[in-house]
Amino acid sequence: MATGKPQIQQLARQLFKLSFVDGRLSNEQVTGVLAYIEKAHALNAVAILKAYQRLVAAEVAKGSAIVEHAGPVSDATLSAIGAGLSKRYGRPVTTTAKANPALFAGLRVRIGDDLFESSVSGQLAALSENV
């Protein structure tokens, strides 16, 4: 099995690719990958698992949006945001509300590495950068 860091990363990516069914991360496939790593008794099993876990965590984060808000946000608004993001990304996206009084007003939505900003504090920060 893999011995050096590049080989560990390459193996983790290969195992990650095997974790999908019909373009979606599959619990059964992930379980199979973990069983394979356990049975292989690799010298670097922990390093392989860590690299694989980072890839899986990044993929899971792509389906979960954190909606930061200053004031109250309705369930209907969260559902609409989730539906819009699901359409945009072509996969189901769940939303989680998180209060953030520093925003003053508006919303900030984080999904994976993407950030959608429509808050007063974000607009003020953008103005101060342009001055």
N, C-alpha and C positions, 0 to 999 in steps of 0.2 A: 504494500500500500504506500501512500504518499510519505515522503520523508522531509522535504524542504518546504519552506513557506509558499513558493509559487505552486508546487505540486499540491499542497493542501488546499489552496484557494481554487485551483483548477478542479480538484475532486469535489469540493463543496459546491461549485457551480454546476458540475455535471449532475450531482445528486439533487440539487435544487431543480434542475430542468426535469428530472424524473418525477418530481413531486406534483406535477400538473396533470389534470385530466380535462380535456376540452377547454384549455386555456385558463383553468381555475386551479388554485392550490387545493389539493385533495388530502383530507385527513388520513385516508387509507394509504395513500402513497407516502405521506410523511412518516406514518407508522412503519411502513415497509423500509424506508430509507434508514430510520433509526435502528430497526432490527438488523439490517445489513451491517451497519457500522458496529453494532454490538457483537455480532457473530464474527466479524472479520478480525477482531482483536488487534486492531492497528496500534502501532506504537504511538501514533499521534492522534488517537481517537478523540481526545479532548479538544485539540486544536481544530480538527475537522468539524466536530460538533459546534464549536464556537463560531466558526466561519459559516457553517450551514445555518445556524440560528440567526445570525445577522441578516442573511439573505431572506429567510422566512419572515423575520420581524419586519423588514422593510416592505415586503410584499403585503403582509397583513395590514400595515399602516396605510397602504394605498386604498383600503376599503373602509377606513374609519376617519371621519372628519370631526375635528374639535371646533365647535362654534363658540368663540369667546364673545361675551356680551356685557355691556355696562348695566343695562336695565333688564326688566323682564323680557323673556322671549317665549312665545307661545309654542305649543306642540305643533300647531299647523305650520308655523314658520320653519321649525326644525324639519318637519316632513317635506316641505317645499324645497328647502335647501338640499336635503338628501336626494330628492327626486331629480333636481337639476344637476347635481354632481354625478348621480348615477347615469344620467343621459350623456353628460359631457365626457365621462371616462369610459362609458360602455360596460360598466360592471356595477353590481350593487354597492352602495355606499351608505353606511350607517352614520348618524350624527349624535354627538354628545355635547350637551350644553355645559359651559364653564363660565361662571361669573368672573368678570375682570373690570372692576370699577375704574381702573386707570384709562380705559378707553373713552370715557366721558359719555359717548353715545355711539351707536352703530354696532357693527359686527366685524370680527376678524375670524376667518375660516382657514384652518390648516388641514391639509390632507396630504399625507406623505411629505414630499419636499415642497409642495405648492402652498402658497399663501395668498389668500384673497382678502384685501383690506378695504373696508368701507367705514372706518371709525373716524371720529373727530380727531382723536390723538394721532392716528396715522396720517390724516390730511395735514395736521399742524406740523408733524415731523417732516413730511414731504416739502412743505412750504419753507421750513427753516433750512433744509438742505439746498434749496434753490436760491436762497438769498445770499 
